[in-house]
Amino acid sequence: MIQISPPWFVDEFGRILLLHGVNLGGSSKVPTRPDGATYKTEGFFDHQNVSFIGRPFPLVEADEHLSRLKAWGFNTLRLLVTWEAIEHAGPGIYDEEYLDYLQAVVEKAGQYGFCVFIDPHEDVWSRFSGGDGAPGWTFEAAGMDMRKFEETGAAIVHQTHGDPFPRMIWPTNNNKFAAATMFTLFFGGNDFASKTLVDGMPIQDFLQDHYIGAMLKVAERLKSLSNVIGYEVMNEPSRGYIGLKGLDSHFGELQLGISPTPFKSIVLAGGIPQKIEVLDRTYFGVRKIGEQWVNPKGVPIWLPGHKDIWIENGVWGLDEKQQPVLRNPMAFAEVNGRLVDFQQDYYLPFILKYTDAIRQVVPEAIIFIGSVPTETPPTLDDGNLPNMAYADHWYDGLSLLFKRYSPVLGYDNIRDRVVIGKRAIQAAFNRALLHPKLMAKSKLKDAPVLIGEIGIPFDMSQKKAYKSGDFGEQIKTFDRTFQALDANLLSYTLWNYTSDNNNLHGDLWNDEDLSIFSRDQQTDPSDINSGGRALEAVIRPYPLATAGTPIFMHFDVKTRNFEYQFEARPEIKAPTVLYVPRYHYPEGPDVECSFGRIELDLENQLIRHFADRPGLCVIRMRKRL
C-alpha cells in the first residue's frame, strides 16, 4: 500500500518509492463509437449517443500492452477517465457498461503489479470546445449552441475546422468564449453569474455536483481494488475569466491564430461582428500578423429561449446606438469590493469539496492536485487536505510548440527567456523541474511531487523519423527531460502511451503525437519492444524502493553507466530495489556498491541491495563488455 511521508511516497516498510509510469492513454479523450478521432466529422454533434468502451485499449489487448509497460520498467498508471465517458447521455444518466469496462481494466492492471490513480481528464473543457472532458449537455445547460462555436469564434475545433489543423492551437481555446465561460461558471458561477440557473439550481452547483457525482460512480466501482492509490481532482483546471482586471487585453499562456480579447469574445457570442487580431508565435515571443473579421453574419451563440449569460449578469450590454458597451470592467476581478484570487477563492474550495466526497467512499485515497502548467497551486493551511500529492505538468516548450529538436536552443520557463547552449538548456530544465518541489514545500505542506504529464512530440521535423526509422532527434530531446527528472529524483507519468497511435494521425486527438508506442513502428509483434519509440531514453534504470533516503541518480544513455547514491537505513527490514532494464543490459549489468550485499534477479529485471550499516551508499552499474 502506497502511503505519504512528506516529501515522499513510501511503502508499508517505510521505503521511499519512485513512481515511474505513463498516462494511459492519449486516445482516451475521444469515443470509440462513433470513432471520435478528431480528424473525423461523422456523428460529432450526436453527443449523447457515444461510447468510450475500448479506451485506453480493448480488453483483448490488455495483456499485450500491460506486459510491455511492465517490461519497460513502469510501475504506475495515470488512467484517463473523462466526465463525458461516464455521463454523456444526460445529467444523472451513467454509462454502466463503460464503468464495467473501466473496472476490468484496473483489475487487469493490478494483476501486473501496477498502481493506478484516476485522472478525470479535461482539456479546454470539452471535445466540443476543442479538447475533451465535459459532456456536450453542459453547454446546453448554459444555453449555448455548440454548432455556432466556429462561426462565433467561441472555439477552434478540429472536427469543424478540418485539416490541416494548426500546430498546438488547441490550448488557445482556454482563452476563447466557450471554455472560458464554462470554467467561470463551474468554479465561480455563484459569484459571477448568480442569475443563471439550471432547473432552478445555481449553475455552479449544478455543474460541480454532476462532475463530482460522475467521479463518485468511478470511486464506488473501484473502491475494493487495492491497486487504486488515489484520485486526481481535475486535469489542468482553467480559471476561465476569473481574476481578469479589465477585459480588453489578451490573457492566458498561449496566444496563437485568431485571438479575441475577452470582451470581444463575449461580444462575438452575442452576435456582433468584430475585427480580431491574428497572432503568431516565434521562438522569441508573440507577434501580430494581421486582422480578420469574425462572425460577419452576426449569429448569436445562444439557443432559443436562453438569455445571453453575460448580459443577464451585468457584464456588458448595448448602448442607445446598439453598440456593445462593457458595463463592468471588473466583473470577474472583484466580489463585494474585494479582489478575488482564483486558486484560493475558487479552486481550493472545489478541491476540498471533491476530496470530501471521494473520501466518503475511499477514506484512504491519495488526492492528486495540479494546475494549468506554469500556474502555482493554492496554499494549504494546517487543516487542509492530508494525504495529498502535487501532480504538476511540465513540457519542453520549444520542442512541443515547434516540433523541432535544437541542440543549442531552449526555453527557460522559470526565467522566461530563451537559453543557448547544451549546458544552459540542461540547467534550465533542471531548474524547471525543481520548481514543483519548491512549490509543494512552500504551499502544499511539503507534499510529494509526481509530474503528471511530461513528454515530447515524436512527429518532429515533418515526421522524418517515421520514414528513416532514425529516432535520434527524439532520443536526444527526451533525454534532456529525463536528465532533469532524475536530477530532481522525481516521480512521473509520461504523456503518453496510446495503444492505437499511428504515423498519420498520431494520438487521434488534435494532431498530437506524443505516444512512446505506435502500431506503425511495430514491425515484429513477437518482440515486446517493437513499436516503442526512443526507447534508449525512455527505458532507464531507477530505484523503485529505497531503504533510506535518495540523494543522487544519473544515467548516461550513450555509455549506459548508471549511478545511484542514497543514505542507507539498515533498520528498514526490506531491501533497496532497483529496476535493471534488459533493454540496456541484455547480459545483465556489472554492479558494484560501496557496502552491503547485492542480489541480481535478472528474470524480473531487478537488483536488491541489503545494507549492513548506515551511511552514504553508492551503487554503480555498467554494461558488460
KOLTOR-845982 format. One record per atom (N, C-alpha, C): x, y, z. Coordinates in pm, whole numbers, plus 50000, padded with zeros to 5 digits. Layout:
N
XYZ;...
//
This chain:
625
500854988050000;500005000050000;500885012450000;500665021249906;501455033649897;500875043949994;501785050050071;501405059950169;502235072650143;501965082750223;502695095350209;503415098550339;504695101450326;505505106650436;506295118350379;505755130550392;506325142050321;507845142850336;508565145050222;508025148150089;508025136149994;507815123950046;507975112049963;506705103449963;506615095049860;505745083449864;506535072149933;505875064550019;506555053650089;505675041150086;506305029650113;505545017250123;505375013350269;504795001550291;504474997450428;505724994650513;506894992950447;508134990850520;508835004050556;508335014950498;508985027850517;510015030950409;510055022750305;510965025550194;510405036850108;511295045350061;510895056349973;510735051049831;509615054649769;509265049549636;509415060449531;509885056649415;509755065049296;508735058449205;507715065949169;506665061049082;506985065548940;507245056148854;507515059048713;506445052148631;505775059848547;504695053848472;504315061848350;503115059248302;502615065548181;501185070048200;500765079448118;499355082748103;498745072948004;497655066948046;497005056747964;495565061147939;495255064847813;496175067547707;495705080047634;496455083947531;496175096247460;494835096447388;494415084947336;493145084547264;491945082647356;492175081847488;491065080747582;490225093447586;490695104047522;489955116547516;488755115947422;488725106047335;487685105547231;486975092047236;485705091747194;484945079147200;485385069147095;485035056647123;485255046047024;484065044646930;482875048146979;481655046846897;480805059246910;480615066846801;481355065546676;482825069146697;483655065446603;485085068146615;485285083246630;485755087146748;485855101446779;487175107746746;488045100946673;489305107246632;488995121046575;489735131046619;489285144746593;489365148946447;490065141346363;490085144846222;488815140246151;487955132846221;486715127846162;485545136546207;484605138546118;483455147246149;482165139446169;482095126946123;480845119546127;480345117746271;479085121746292;478435119546421;478945128246533;479725138546502;480355146446607;479355152746701;478295158746647;477355166046732;476275157046794;476285144246763;475345134946827;475955130646960;476065140247049;476955138747165;476435129547273;475155126547274;474615117947379;474745103147344;474935100047218;474975086047173;476405082047138;477235080647242;478635077147224;479005066347325;480155060147301;480695050647397;482215051847400;482765051047520;484215051447538;484765037647576;483945027447564;484435013947592;485505010447488;486655005847536;487795003147448;488885013547461;488665023747542;489715033447573;490185030947717;491465027847737;492625030247652;492955019247552;492345007447566;492554996847468;491434986647486;491144978747383;490194967747401;490724957947505;489834951947581;490274942647685;491094931147629;490824927047505;491584915947447;493044919747423;493344932747425;494734937147407;495414940547540;494694939447649;495224944147777;496524937347815;496614924247800;497834917147837;499024921747755;498804923947626;499894928547541;500464941847591;499604951647613;500084965047648;500634965647790;499954959047882;500414959648021;501714951948040;501874940747971;503144933447982;504284941447922;504014948847816;505054957347756;505464968447854;504484975147910;504794985948004;505524980648126;505164968848171;505864962748285;507304959648248;507514954248129;508874950948085;509724963448071;509104974648039;509834987348025;510104994048159;509704987548268;510074992348400;509075001348468;507925003448410;506945012448470;506175005248580;505775012948682;505025007248794;503735014648824;503435025248748;502315034048780;501555037848653;500255038548663;499415042948552;498555054648597;498645065548525;497675076548539;496585073648435;495455068848484;494415063648396;493395074548364;493325078248237;492425088848194;490985084048194;490125091848257;488685089548260;488025103048238;487225104348134;486575117248112;485155117148169;484715128848212;483345130648258;482385126148148;482685129648026;481815125947913;481665110847902;482735103347925;482675088847913;481665082848010;481515089148126;480655083848231;479205088648217;479005101448178;477685107648189;477275114748060;477615108847946;477365115347817;475895115947781;475085106547827;473705105447780;472775116047838;473215122947942;472405133448003;472675134148151;472265144948215;472515146448359;471945134948440;472815128448518;472375117548604;472205104248535;472525103548406;472415090848331;473845085548312;474175074748380;475555069848381;475705057548290;476845056748227;477135045648135;477705034048217;476825025248261;477225014148347;478135004248273;477925002648144;478784993548068;480204998848061;480335011948047;481685017748049;482325015748186;481575017548293;482115015548428;482525000948448;481764991548392;482164977448396;483524975648326;483634981648210;484884980648134;486044986748212;485834998548268;486885005348343;487364996648460;486424990748531;486794982048642;487634970348593;487294964748480;488054953348426;489474957448390;489654969548336;491004974348302;491844975948428;491264981748532;492014984148655;492354970848723;491424961348721;491714948148777;492864941548704;492854942548573;493934936648493;495254943448523;495254956548538;496484963848573;497034958948707;496144956048801;496574951048930;497264937448919;496824929348825;497464916248805;498904917748760;499244928848697;500604931348652;501394939848752;500804942548867;501524949848971;501514964948958;500654970348873;500604984848856;499744991248963;500255002049022;499365010849099;498755020749001;497545024849030;496745033048939;496195044949016;496275056748955;495455067649005;494605073148891;493415077248927;492395080848829;492525095648797;492595098748670;492725112448621;491425116448552;490575124548617;489395130048547;489885140348445;490095135848324;490825143948228;489925153648155;490415165748142;489785175548055;490875184447997;490645188947876;491435199547814;490445209447754;490625222147785;489765232947735;488275229247742;487925222747851;486585219247894;486015206847828;485995205947694;485195195547630;485665193147486;485305181547433;485565178947289;484925189647202;483815195047247;483035204047163;483555218347167;484505220847257;485225233547256;486705231347224;486985220247154;488325217847102;489225209347186;488685203047290;489525195047378;488905181747412;488575179947538;487955167647587;487495170047728;486665160947780;486295161647920;484805161847943;484205173847945;482815175347986;481855170747876;480695165647915;479675161847817;479145174047741;478615171547623;478065182347542;476895189347609;476135181947690;474945188047750;475295199047852;476545199847895;476905210847986;476795224247916;477155224647787;476985237147711;475515240547697;474715230447671;473275232847654;472655237747785;473145232747897;472645237548026;472915252448044;474045257047986;474385271247993;473725279347881;473015272447792;472275279347686;473035280947556;474165274247541;474985275947420;474635265647313;474725270047188;474555261347072;475945257547021;476335245047041;477695240647005;477955241946855;476915241446775;477105242546630;477485256646588;477395266246681;477735280046649;479135283946697;479875274646754;481175278146811;482155283046704;482155276446590;483095280546485;482735294446432;481485296646404;481055309146343;481265321046436;481065318946565;481185329846661;482605331146718;483535322646673;484905323246725;485015318546868;484015310946915;484005306547055;484975295247082;485405288346977;486375277546991;486885273946853;488115268846848;488635263046724;488705247946746;487935240646665;487705226446687;488135218846562;488935208546580;489475201146467;488365195946376;487305190446437;486265184346356;485575194346265;485425206946306;484745216846224;485715225446144;486965226346191;487985233846117;488495226045999;488715212946017;489265204445911;490785204445913;491345196845819;492805195645806;493305205245699;494555210145712;495455207945827;495025216245947;495165210146065;494815217146189;496065224146240;496005237146268;497215244346307;497905238046428;499215237446422;500035231046525;499825237646661;499485229446761;499355233546901;498455245846919;497395246546840;496465257846857;495365254746956;495145241746984;494025238347070;494095244947208;495295247147272;495285253347405;494725267547405;494715274247289;494175287947286;492685288147317;492025276547312;490605276147345;490325279747491;491335278247578;491135282747716;490885297747721;491355305047620;491195319647615;489955323847537;489255314547477;488095317647393;486805315747472;485705320047412;484455321647485;483925308747546;483855298047467;483155286047514;483785280347640;485075277547635;485745271647751;485855281647866;486215294147833;486395304147939;485095306448016;483985306647944;482695308548011;482355296548098;482555284448044;482185272548121;483025271248248;484315273948239;485155273248359;484755283948460;484405295848412;483955306348503;482685302148574;481755296248502;480515291548562;480755280048659;481645270948620;481905259048702;482525262748837;483565271148833;484265274448956;483665286549029;483085295948955;482645308349019;481295313248980;480425304548929;479115308848884;478285315448992;478455311049116;477635316849224;477955331549245;479195335549217;479595349549230;479425357549101;479775351448988;479855359048863;478635357348773;477805347448801;476605345248720;475475340648811;475225348448914;474255344449017;472835343648963;472575350248852;471235350048794;471015338048701;472055330348678;471975319248582;471685306348657;470515300748631;470055288648699;469805277548596;469915265348643;469535253748562;468495245948641;467295245648590;466175239148661;466065244448804;466235257648818;466095264048947;467315263049037;468375256848988;469585254649068;470705263649016;471495270049102;472625277949054;473525269548965;473955275248852;474675267248754;475995261948808;476675269348896;477905264048955;477625251049030;476595251049112;476265239149191;475835227749099;475075231048995;474625220948900;475815213948835;476775221748786;477925216048716;478825208348812;479155214448924;480055207749018;479445194849072;478185195249105;477565183349162;477525171849062;477295174848935;477295164148835;478705158948809;479685167648805;481075163348788;481475153948902;481245158349024;481615150149139;480795137249142;479525138249106;478685126249103;479215115849006;479705120348891;480265110948793;481515104348848;482395112148914;483615106248967;483335097149086;482275099949160;481885090849268;481445077349213;480835077349096;480485064649033;481725056349006;482805063048962;484065056048940;484625050849072;484635059449174;485185055549303;484425043749363;483115043849349;482315032849403;482635019749331;482885020349201;483225008349125;484595002849164;485535011749196;486915007549214;487345006549360;486445009349454;486845010749595;487424998049654;487094986649598;487614974049653;488954969949593;489464977649497;490694973949427;491874980849495;492744973049555;493824978649637;494894985449554;494944982949425;495974989449343;495595003649301;494375007949332;493965021849306;494415030349424;495425038749402;496015046049514;495365059649536;494645064849435;494055077949456;493345083549336;492905095949352;492105102849252;492615117049235;492815120949111;493155134849082;491865143149087;492025156149114;490845164849122;490335168448983;491225173248896;490875176848759;492165179548684;492225175048562;493405177848481;493395192548435;494475199648464;494715213248414;493475222248420;492965224448540;491755232848553;492055247348518;491285252748426;491465266648384;490635275848472;491095288148486;490385298048566;489285304948487;489195302548356;488225309948277;488545324748282;487525332948306;487725347448315;488035352048457;488005342848553;488105346748693;489435353548722;489355365348780;490545372748819;491025382948718;490395383348599;490825392848498;490425407048537;491405416048538;491155430148569;491025437748437;489795439948396;489555445348263;489505433948164;488805436148055;488565425447959;489055428947819;489975438447810;490425443047678;491845438847644;492425429947721;493785425247694;493775410147679;494705405247596;494835390847581;495265384747713;494845372347736;495235365547858;495525351047825;496095344147921;496425330147901;497855328447855;498365316247873;499775313347844;500075313847695;499125309747613;499405307947471;498445316147387;498985325047305;498175332147205;498675328047067;497735324246984;498095319346851;496845319546764;496995323746637;495865323946546;494915335346576;493635333546543;492625343746568;492445344946719;492725356846773;492865358346918;492045370246970;490765368046995;489945378947051;490285381447197;490165393847239;490235396947381;488985391247449;488965390347582;487765385247649;486495393047612;486595406347609;485405414047578;484935411347434;485865410847341;485465408147203;484905394047189;485425384447265;484845371047264;483395371147310;483145378547416;481795379447471;480855386347372;481345396647305;480535403947206;480255395147084;481275387847040;481075378546927;479985368446960;480015362947082;478995353247121;477615359647125;477565372647148;476295379747146;475765382547007;476555379146904;476075380746767;476475393646700;477575399646745;478025412246686;479385410046621;479535412346491;480805410046422;481915418646484;483135413246481;484285420246536;485515417546450;486365427946438;487665425946373;488655421346479;489305409846453;490105403146556;491545401746509;492465403846601;493885402046571;494205387346542;495125385346448;495685372146420;497135372246467;497485362946555;498795362746617;499595350446574;500905351746580;501795340546553;502805339946667;503315328046691;504295326346797;505615321846738;506695328846773;508035325246730;508835320846852;510065316746829;510945313146941;511035324447043;510925336746995;511215348247081;509975356047123;508775350147102;507585356747151;506445356947050;505395364547083;504185365247001;504215378046918;503765377046792;503705388846706;502375388846630;501885400746604;500665402446526;500995401146378;500215392846305;500465391046162;499285395646078;498215400446142;497085405346063;495835406846147;494725409546078;493415410546141;492395403446053;491305399046117;490275391846042;488915394246105;487915396546019;486555397846070;486035384046110;485405383446227;484825371046278;483335373346299;482555362946272;481095363246284;480485374446199;480835375046070;480345386045986;478825385945969;478195374345988;476735373745973;476005377546102;476755379846208;476125384046333;475255373446397;475765361046402;474995349846458;475255348846608;474235349046693;474455347146836;474665332446870;475375330146978;475705316447018;474575309747097;473595317747141;472635312847239;471505305047176;471125294247242;469995286047199;468685293747216;467685290447136;466375297047153;465865295547296;465325306547349;464775306347484;465785308647594;467075310347556;468115312747656;468655326947642;468915333147755;469475346647757;470985346347744;471535357347697;472985359447698;473425360347845;474225350647888;474605349848030;475265362648078;476175368047996;476965379348047;476245392748034;475195393447952;474285404947960;473405403648084;472865391748103;471975389348216;472645392448349;473965389748355;474685391748481;475485404748485;475135414148394;475615427848405;477025430448359;477615421348280;478985423448233;479015433448118;478075432148024;478065440847907;476635443247863;476485451647762;475185454247704;475345462847580;474225468347533;474215476947415;473825491047456;474495501047395;474125514947424;472945519147335;472615531847339;471445536647263;471635535347113;472905533947068;473165532146925;473355517446889;472995508746985;473105494346967;474555489746947;475445497047012;476865493247011;477215486547143;478115476647138;478465469547262;479215478447360;478845477247487;479435485247593;479825475847708;481035477047755;481475469547872;480985476847997;479995471248062;479375478048175;480145476348306;480875465448317;481585462848443;482955456948413;483975465248391;485315460248357;485905451048465;485445452348590;485965444148699;485005432848735;484155429148640;483105419348669;483655406148719;484825402148670;485395389248707;486575390648804;486865402848846;488025405348930;487655408649074;486445413549095;486035417849229;484715411349267;484615408049394;483345403649451;483145411449581;482075418849587;481775427249705;482935436549740;483545442249634;484625451849652;485965445849684;486095432649686;487365426149717;487905419149594;489205421049567;489825413949456;489845398949486;489535391149385;489465376749404;490775370149359;491015358449413;492155350149377;491615336449337;491835332649211;491225320249162;491655308149246;492955306749269;493435294849338;492855293749478;492875304549556;492445303849695;490935304649710;490285313049628;488855315649648;487945305849575;488455299349471;487575290949388;488105276849368;489405275749334;489935262249311;490055254549442;490615260649545;490775253649673;489445249049732;488405257449737;487125252349788;486605240349708;486825240549576;486375229049498;487205216649531;488535218349546;489385207049585;488855200749714;488525208949813;488065203849941;486705196949928;485835202649846;484525196649822;484655183049754;485485182449653;485725170049579;486365159549671;487365163749747;488075154549836;487135148549939;486305156949998;485365152050097;484435141450038;483985143749916;483085134149850;483805120949821;485005121749764;485755109649731;486055101649858;486435108649963;486845101450084;485665096050164;484475100150129;483305093350183;483225079050131;483775076950014;483765063749950;485075056349975;486195063549960;487535057549974;488325066050073;488195063550202;488805072550301;490305074050289;490995063650243;492455063950239;493015069150107;492185073750017;492635077849884;493615089449891;494695088449814;495575099949793;494865109249694;494845121949725;494245131749634;495385139049562;495375138149430;496385144549346;495805157749296;496525168549320;496065181449268;497125187349176;496665194849079;497555201648986;496885214048934;497615221448852;497075233648792;497435233748644;496995244048576;497465246248439;498975248248445;499755242448351;501205244348354;501585259148366;502585261648446;503155274948479;502375282148588;501175277248627;500455283448737;500825276648868;500825284248976;501145278649106;499885273049171;500035263249259;498865257449325;498375266349437;497195263449491;496725270949608;497585267749729;497495276149829;498225274049954;497315267150054;497795256150111;497035248950211;497405253650350;496415254450439;496735257150578;496825243950654;497035244650783;497305232550860;496125222850861;494935227950841;493775219250848;493365213250716;494005217550608;493565213250475;494245200350430;493485191250385;493865180850291;495095172850327;495045164350428;496145154750446;496125144250336;497215137050323;497335126150225;497105131250083;497845141750049;497715148249919;499055148149847;499015147549713;500215148149630;500025158849524;501145164649482;501125175249381;501475169149245;500525169549153;500705163649020;500865174848917;501995181648922;502255192548828;502585186848690;502515195448587;502845191548450;503985200448398;504815194548313;505885202448251;506235196448116;506495205448019;506925201247886;508085210047840;508945204147760;509985211447688;509265220147585;509105233047617;508205241747542;508535243147394;509825244847361;510155247147220;509925234747136;510275223047188;510035210947109;508545208247095;507765211347198;506335208847192;505645218347095;505975231247101;505295241147018;505725240646873;507015237846850;507535238846714;507895225346652;507815214646731;508085201146682;509445200346612;510445206246680;511805205946628;512765203146742;513895196946707;514975195046802;516075204946772;516485212246875;517645220846863;518635217146972;519865213846937;520855210347040;521335222347120;521075234447070;521665246247134;520645256747175;519355254747143;518345264847174;517265258647261;517005264847375;515975260047465;515265271647532;514255268247612;513475278647680;513495276247829;513805286747903;513825286448049;512515292548098;511535284048135;510235289448173;510245295648313;511245292748393;511345299148524;511785313648509;512775315948422;513275329448400;512665336048277;511775328748207;511025333848093;511955339747987;512835331247938;513745335747832;514305323647757;514735326247634;515425316147555;516845314747607;517325302247612;518695299747655;519445292747542;520745294947539;521585289947430;522705281347486;522865269647427;523935260647466;523415248547542;524085236947523;523625224547585;523585225447737;524625230947795;524665231747941;523595241147994;523385252147923;522365261847967;520975255747958;520735248047851;519425241447837;519205231547951;520205223247978;520045213248084;519855219948219;520595230548243;520435237748370;519035243648382;518505248948271;517155254748272;516115243848299;516275232248236;515335221248258;515415216348403;516625215448455;516775211048595;516085220748690;516225233848665;515545243848748;514025242448735;513575240548612;512135239748590;511515228248667;512235217048674;511665205348741;511995204848890;512835213948935;512955216149079;511785224649130;511265233349044;510235242849085;509015236249148;508465225249093;507305219149159;507615214549302;508835209949326;509185205749462;509225217849556;509715229049506;509735241149588;508315246049616;507435245249515;506045249149535;505355239949636;505605227049625;504995217649718;505455220249861;506725223749876;507265226350009;506665239150069;506555249549987;506125262450041;504615264050049;503855257049962;502415259549954;501565247349990;502145235249983;501335223149996;501835214050107;502385219850211;502795212150329;503805201350295;504705204550200;505785195450160;505255182250104;504175183050028;503575171149968;504545164849868;504465151749850;505275145449744;504835150449607;505775150749515;505515155749379;505585144149281;504605143449195;504615134449080;504315142948958;505225143148863;504985150848740;503975142948657;502755147748657;501655140048600;501685139148449;502265149248383;502455148848238;503815154548204;504515147248118;505795151948067;506115143447945;506525149747837;506765141847716;507245150647603;507415144447487;507865151547368;507015147447248;506935156047146;506285151847021;507215142846942;506725131846893;507555122846813;507525126346665;506565134746624;506445138446483;507275150946451;508465151746509;509315163246484;509885162746342;510275174646296;510955175846166;510165169246054;508855172846049;507965167645944;507915152345940;507995146146056;507855131546071;508935123645998;510115129345983;511135122445905;511565109245968;511455108146101;511855095646167;510965084046126;509705086946088;508795076246051;509185069845919;509905077245837;510385071745710;511775065445724;512635072345802;514015067545813;514195056945921;513295056846020;513475048046134;514505053046234;515045064846209;516065070646297;515405080446393;515305076346520;514695084746622;515755091746707;516905094346646;517995100646719;517635114146777;516905122346700;516505135446750;515575134246870;514655124746862;513725122846972;514455117747097;515425108847078;516185103747192;516925115147261;517575123647183;518325134847241;517385144747310;516245147447245;515275156747304;514725151447435;514335138747434;513715132847553;514735130947666;515975127647629;516955125047734;517205137547819;517155149447758;517325161747837;516255162747945;515035159047908;513945159248005;514165148848114;514565136748075;514805126348175;515965129848267;516985136348213;518095140348298;517615149848408;516695158848371;516155168248470;515265161048572;514485151348528;513675143448620;514565135948719;515605129348666;516505121648752;517265130748849;517695142348799;518445151548885;517635155949006;516315156248988;515445160549097;514745148949167;515135136649132;514605124649197;513085124749200;512495127049082;511055129049072;510325116449028;509145114649082;508185105149026;507505111748906;507025103448812;506395109148693;505535098748623;504595103848544;503855095848446;503985102848312;504615096048219;504875101848087;503575104048010;503575115147934;502505116947836;503075112947700;502685101147650;501685091847694;501955078347629;501085068447655;501085055747583;499715054347519;499685054747385;498435053547310;498475040647231;497605031447263;497665018047205;497375018147056;496595027947007;496215028346866;496825040246794;497945045246845;498675055846775;499095051046636;499065060346539;499605057246407;500345069346352;501155066946251;502015077546199;501245088946135;500065085846079;499335096146007;498585105446101;497935099746202;497075107946289;497515107846435;498675102446464;499235103246598;498325097246704;498065104846809;497275100246923;495775101746899;495385105146776;493985106146732;493265118346788;494025127846841;493425139546906;494225151846870;493595160946795;494165174046764;495575173446705;495845162846632;497135160946565;498315160146661;498045156746787;499155154346880;499715140446857;501015139146880;501685126346856;502825124846957;502455121447080;503445120647188;503555106647247;502955096747184;502945083347242;504315076647228;504735069947335;506005062747330;505865049347258;504665046247210;504405034047134;503545037547014;503805030746903;502955032246785;502865019046710;501665015546670;501485003546587;502295004546458;502445016646407;503135018146278;504645016446290;505185016746412;506595013246429;506774998746475;505664991546487;505724977746535;505924968346417;507174965246388;507494956646274;507514941946311;507664938746439;507724924846484;506894923246610;505614919446599;504744918346716;505244908546821;506134899346783;506664889746881;507734896046970;508244907546929;509254914847006;508544925147092;508654923747224;507904932547314;508304947147300;509534949647250;509994963347233;509594969447099;509174961147007;508824966146874;507594975146884;507684986846821;506634996946833;507005007846932;508015005247014;508465015547108;509245026347036;509165038447087;509845049847025;510805056047125;512025058647077;513065065047159;513295057147288;513275043947278;513385035747399;514735037247466;515765040947391;517075043047453;516985053247566;516115063247551;515935073347655;514815069547752;513735063847698;512545061147778;512795050347883;513475039647843;513735028547935;515005031748011;514905032548144;516035037048226;516065029348358;517255026348407;517325020848543;516935031348646;516355026848756;516005036248863;515665028248988;515685034749105;515305027849230;513795027749248;513215016049250;511785015049278;511505017649425;512325011849513;512125013349657;513485014649723;513635024549809;514915027449874;514785026150025;515595017250081;515655015750227;516575026550281;516105038750277;516895050250315;516385062550243;517265072050218;516885084750156;517645086750026;516945088349913;517625090849785;518415103949789;519605103649727;520475115349724;520785119749582;521095110149493;521595113549359;521335101849266;520975105049140;520775094749038;521185100248903;521885092348824;522275096648690;522425084448599;521905085848476;522035075348375;522525081548246;523555075748187;524125080448061;523625071247950;522815076547858;522215068147754;523245063047655;524365069947642;525395065547547;526225054147604;526745056047724;527605045747784;526825035347861;525585038747899;524705030447982;525265028748124;526085038148165;526545038348303;525475044748390;525235038548504;524225043348599;524825044348737;524475055048807;524925056648945;523765061249031;523685054949149;522655058649246;523285059949384;523015071149448;523515073549583;522325075549678;522425069249794;521365070849894;521955069050034;521275074850130;521655073350270;520945060950324;521725050450344;521135037550379;520645037350524;519525030050545;518965028150679;518715013250699;519705006050754;519574991550766;518474987050860;517944996050944;516844992151032;515544989550954;515464994450829;514314991250744;514434976750699;513474968750734;513564954250713;513094949950574;513564956850474;513294953250335;514404959350251;514774953050142;515924957850064;515604969949978;516634976849938;516544986549829;516424978749699;515484982649614;515224975349490;515364984849372;516164980749273;516364988749152;515894981049030;515314988348937;514964982548806;516194982648717;516484971148657;517654969548571;517164964948434;517004974048339;516354970448213;517184961048127;516554950248089;517174940847995;517494947747863;516714957847830;516924965147706;518334970847700;518844976147811;520184981947813;521254972147858;520844962047935;521814952547990;521364938347956;521434934547828;520884921547787;521574909647855;522824911247893;523544900447962;523584902848112;522844912748156;522934916948295;524054926948311;523994935648412;525004945948428;526164941148516;527284947948503;528304947348606;527884957148715;527884952548839;527394960548950;528444961449059;528584973049115;529414974749234;528694983849332;528924981649460;528324990249561;529354992949670;529215003949737;530225008249835;530174999849962;529014994149995;528934984650105;527604977350094;527474966450172;526264958650168;526344947250068;525224940650049;525154928749964;524184931149849;524554926249730;523754927749609;523214914049566;521944913749531;521324902149466;520814906249330;521174898849225;520654901449092;519504891849063;518374897449018;517214889648975;516954893548830;517744887748740;517684891948600;516374887948534;515744877248581;514464873248523;513434884148540;513424890648657;512464901348684;513054915248666;514264916048611;514954928648581;515114937148708;515584930848815;515724937548944;517084935249006;517504944749084;518634943349176;518114946349316;518534938249412;518204940849551;519484943549628;519444953849708;520614957349789;520244956549936;521064949550014;520854947950157;521984955250229;521654965750298;522674973650368;523044966950500;524334967150533;524794961550661;525224972350759;525074984850719;525374995950808;524745008650750;524565018750833;524055031350780;525155039150710;524745049250632;525715057850566;525405059750419;526245067550353;526065070350210;526505058350129;525535052350061;525815040549978;525745044649832;526695039649753;526745042549610;526655029349534;525695028449445;525545016849358;525815021449215;526705014149147;527015017349007;526775005048921;526235007848801;526014997148703;526605001548571;527134991748498;527594994448362;527344982148277;527314984148149;527084973148056;528304964048053;528044950948052;529134941448044;529764941847906;531074941347905;531814941647779;531944927647721;
//
